[in-house]
Amino acid sequence: MASIDERHPGQGLRLARRVVIKIGSSLLVQASTGRIHRSWLEALCEDIARMRSRGQQVVLVSSGAIALGRRILNMNEGILRLEESQAAAAAGQVALAHAYSETLSASDLHVAQVLLTLSDTEQRRRYLNARNTLKTLLDLGAVPVVNENDTVATEEIRYGDNDRLAARVAQLVSADCLVLLSDIDGLYSADPGVDPDARLIPLVKELTPEIEALAGESRSGMGRGGMVTKLIAARIALGAGCHVAIANGRLERPLLAMEQGGRCTWFVRHRSPAAARKQWIAGSLKPLGSFQLDEGAQTALRAGKSLLPAGVTAVNGEFERGDAVALTGPDGRVLGHGLSAYTSVEALSIAGCQSHEIAGILGYGGRDELIHRDDLVLFGV
């Protein structure tokens, strides 16, 4: 995806290969009835079907489970205790998934529900499991609907808001674009509810302290909601090489409106998702082991291929699946870093073998590659 065109920023959404869309409870669930806002959801799904017909991959991060569950379980108004919120989420998640499945199936689109907690995106192996699941679903043509797993999450392992969850999901799937659908057009120079001269800022090229100050303070003082969390989410997503948009979700066709130049705020990334991920692998992770490569493997890597077990002559160190390892030549020179698809014990067992032999050696069918090309960085090889 190219950089945002300042004259036609809405094209940023149309040109994105992979898009994450965050939908809040107030957009999806009618406050007066506690039921799905069906006409709005149907219109949104028309936009999603339109994007999918162009070959774009879409992930939805949706709130609404607790709000729906409260009505289903006839729970009282007011603040819920943790266990009550978890019970409401358990009931509401079923209704939420059904609503998306029923609506998107009208356009022959398949829905898959994915529930995440904070630790799923912060612990290395769980992060990889979530990433692989989401990418596989997208490759199979499904529309994943992600929600925080409120049924099991405690306060210590919760995101607390779906803006940040959406940013982490964008990071997980290497999205080109993150859209935060809100009840406001975007970022303003001042609070438009207080200052009649407040103006919408259509394009943010750099997320500076001055820009962040425009969000003001969150009502709770904990950064949970409003523009504060949206700018926190923007910073996370921008760091992962993802354009970010804050747009008014109360429109009937909010995504189409964005494409047609509707009012919103775009935050411009400065590198691609692939470049951001490569930089993270190269500079942020300490290798816990190493693979020594033969000449054939080095040639394959130079040609942009993945690292297969057949090209590994030695495995050193102790590491788990998803940990960083160094790639070395026969002389010990470090050729690059990568994320191992196998533990050190497993890698040692399959080193030098053909990929089709992996299942017979390990007793299960793992990935064909020891390190996928998306998960490795070469240092001038």
N, C-alpha and C positions, 0 to 999 in steps of 0.2 A: 504494500500500500504506500502510495506517494505521500509527500507532506501535504498539509492542509492548504488549499488554495484560498487566500484571504478574500478573494472576490466571490467565490462560491464555496464557502466552508461546508455546506450541506453535502457536497459531493464526497466528503470524507467518509460518510456513512455508506454511500452507494458503492464506493470502491474498496471497502474493507473486505478482506477474505474471511475473517472470523470475528464475530461481534458478540459481546456480552451485554445483556440488557437487564438492568435492575428495575424491579417493579415493587413499589411500596404498598403496604396494606390499605392506605387511604385511597389509592387508585383502584385497587382490585375488589375491595369489600365495601359495600354500602354501609355507612355508619348507622343509618336509621333502621336497617333490617338485619344487619350482620350476615347478609347473603352476598354471593358473588355478583358483581356489577356485570351482568351477562352481556349487554349490548356493547359495553366498552371493551370487554375481553374479546368478543367476536371481531370487533374492528381492529384491535391490536393484532390478533392472529391473522387477519388479512394482510397486514403489513409484513408479518413474519413469513407468511407463505410467499409473498412477493419477493422477499429477500432470498428465500430458499430456492425459488425458481430461477434466480440469477446465479445460483451456485454458491451463495454465501452460507457459511456455517453459523448457527445462532445458538447461544446458551442463554437461558433465562435464569436470573436469580430473583426469586419471588418471595415476598413476605405474604402474610395472610393466614397462615395455619392457625395461630392462636386466636385471631379474631373470628375465624370460622368455627373453631372448636368451642369457643365460649357459647355460641348460639346453639350448636348441636347438643351440648351437654347441659344447656339451661343454667349456666353459671351466672352468679350475681355480678352486677357492675362493680367497678372499683379495682383496686390493685390486687392482683393475684399473688398468692404465695408461690414459691418455686415449684412445688409439686403440683399445684393447680395449673400453672402455666404449662408444665410438661404434659399433664393429662389433656389439656385443651389442644396442645400441639399434636398429640397422638391422634386425636379425633379429626382435627382440622387438616392434617397432612393428607389423609385419605380423600377428603372432599376437594382439596386443592389440586391434587394430582388428577382426580377424575375430571375436574372442570377443564384443565388444560388438555387432557387426553381427548375429551369429548369435542372440544372446540377445534383443536388442531387436526383431528382426524377427518374433519370435514374437508380439509385440503390435502388429505392423504399423507399427513405427516405423523410420525410416531414420536411419542413422548417417553422419556425415561426420567424417573425421579432419582435424585442424588442428594443425600443428606450429609452435611459436613459439620465438624466442630473446628474450633480454632487450632487444636492440636493436630488435626488432619492436614493442615497446611504448614505447620511449623516443625513437625517431626519428619525427618528425612524419608523414612520408608513409607509412612502414611501419605506423605506428599506425593511420592512417586506412584503409589497405588491409585490415589485420586486422579492424578494427571493422566495415567495410562487408561483408566476407566473412561474419563471424559473424552479423551482423544479418540478412543476406540468407538464410543457412541457417536461422535461426530463423523468419523470415517464411515460408519454404517448408515449415516443419513438421519439419525435421530435428533430430536431437539431436547437436550437435557434441561430439566427444571431443577435448579439447585435451591435448597433452603438450609438454614442453620438447623442442626439436629437438636432442637430444643427439648426433645423427649428425653435425652440422656445428658445433655450438657448442663454443667453447673456454672455458677457465676465465674469461677476461676478459669474455665475453658471456653467461654462464650466470646463471640465478637462483640455482641451488644448492639450492633446495627448492621443492616444488610448492605450499606454503602461499602464498608470495608470488606465484607465478605465478597461482594461483587468484584472489588479490586483484586483480591487474592485469587478469585476464580479466573479473572482475566490474565493474571500472572501464571496460573497453573496451565492454562491452555494456550499460552502465547498469543493472546488475542491482539488484533490490530486496533480495535476500537471498543471502548466501554461507554455505554450510554446509561446515565443515571436519570431515570424518569422521576420528576419531582412535581410539586404543586406550585413551582415558580419557574419563570422563563429561563433563569440562569443566575450568574453572579452579577450583582449590581454594585455600583460605586458607593451606595449607602443603602440602608434599609428602606425599600420602597414603601413599606407600610407606615413609615414615619416621615421620610423625606420625599416630598413631591418632585424634587429635582433629581432624584436618583436615576442613574442611567444604566442600561444593560451594557455589560462588557462582552462583546461578541467573540473576541479572540484573546486568549492569554498565551503568549509565547514563552513566558518564564514564570514559574510559580515562586515568586519572591516573597519575602516577609511582608512587604507592603500589600501584595495581593491577598495573602493569608489573613492579614488584619481586617480585610473587608468583611470577613465572615462573622466577626464579632465573637461573642461568647455564647456557648450553648446554654440552654435554659437550666440544665441539670448541673452544669459546672464540670461534667465528666466527659464532655465531647461526644455525647450520644445523641446525635440528631441534628437536623437543620444543616446549614451550610458548612459548619465546622467539620462534620464527618465527611461531607462530600469533598472537601478540599484535602482531607487526610487520604481519602480514597484516591483522589486524583494524583497525589504525590506517589502513592504506591504503584498505581498503574503506569504513570509516566516513567517511573524507574524501570518498569518492565518493558518499555518500548511501545506503549499503547496510547493512542489518542484518546481523549476523554471528552465527553459532552454532558452538560447538565441541561435538561430540556423539560418543558412543561408536558407532563403526562396526562393532564386532564382533557386534552384535545382528543377527539374521537379516533383520529389516525395520527398519533404523535410522531411515528417514525417517518411516515410519508411527508408530514409537515416539515420535519427537519431536512429531508432530502430536497424539498422545494424551497429551501431558504428561510424556513420559519425561525422565529426568535429562539436563540439558545446561546450558551457559552461553550466554545471549543477550547480545550487545552492541548497545546501542540507538543508532541513528543519530539525528541532530538535524535533518536536512533530506533532501529527496527526491533521487534521482539527477539529475533534471532541474534542480533548483535548484542542486545542487553543480556541475553542468556549466556552467550559465549563469554562475555566480560565477567559475568558472575562466576562461571566455572573456572575461568583462568585466574582470577584474582581474589576471590572471596572464600574459596574452599581449600583446606589443607589436605593434600593427598595422604591417605592412610596406608597405601601400598603401591605396588607398581606391576605393570605387565611389560616383560621384555619381548620385543617384536622381531620377527625375521624380515628379510629384505622384501619379500612378497607383500607382507602386511604394510610395510612402510610405503611401498609403491601404491597400494590400494588406497591408503589414507590420503596420499598426495592427490589422488584422483577424485577425492570427495566421497569415498566409500566408508562404510562402517567397519569396525574392528570385529572380525570373526575369530572364533577359538582356534582355527587352524593356523593362524598367523602368530600365535603366542608361544614362545619357547620357555618362559619361566614366569612364575607368579610369586611375588614377595609381599610380606606384610599380612596383617589381619584386618579385614574390613567386612562390612555388611553390604547387602544390595543397596545401591543408591549412593554409596560413599564415593568420594573422589579418589582416583588413583592416577599415578604418573605413567606415561608411556615412554619407554626407553628403548634405545637401540642396543645392539650387542656390545658396544663400547661403554654403555652406561649413560650416554648423553640423553637428557630429557627432551623428548620430542613434542610432548604436549600433556594435557590433563583431560580426564574424562570421568563420567559417572558409570560405575560398573553395574551391569544388569544382574550380576551374581555375587554371592558371598565369596570370600577368599577360598574357602574349602571347596565350594562348587567350581570356581574358576580353575583351581588346581586340578580338579578331576577331569575337566573337559578341555584343558589347554592342549593344543595340537590336534584336536579332533575335528571332524567335519560337523557342520551344524545339524545334519540329519541324525547324528549319533547321540545328541544331547539327551533325548528322552530315554534312550536305553541305558545311558550311564547314570543319570540322576534319578530316574524313575518318574519323571514328569516332563512335560513338554514346555520348556521355557522359551525365551526369545532366541532367535537365531544368532543375534549379535552379542558379543561380550560388552561392547559399547556402541550404541547407535550413533550415527554421524551427527545427529542433533544434540548429542550429549558430550561431544568432545571438541577440544580446541587444540590446534597445532601451533607450535612456536617456530615458525619460519622453516618448516620441513620442506 
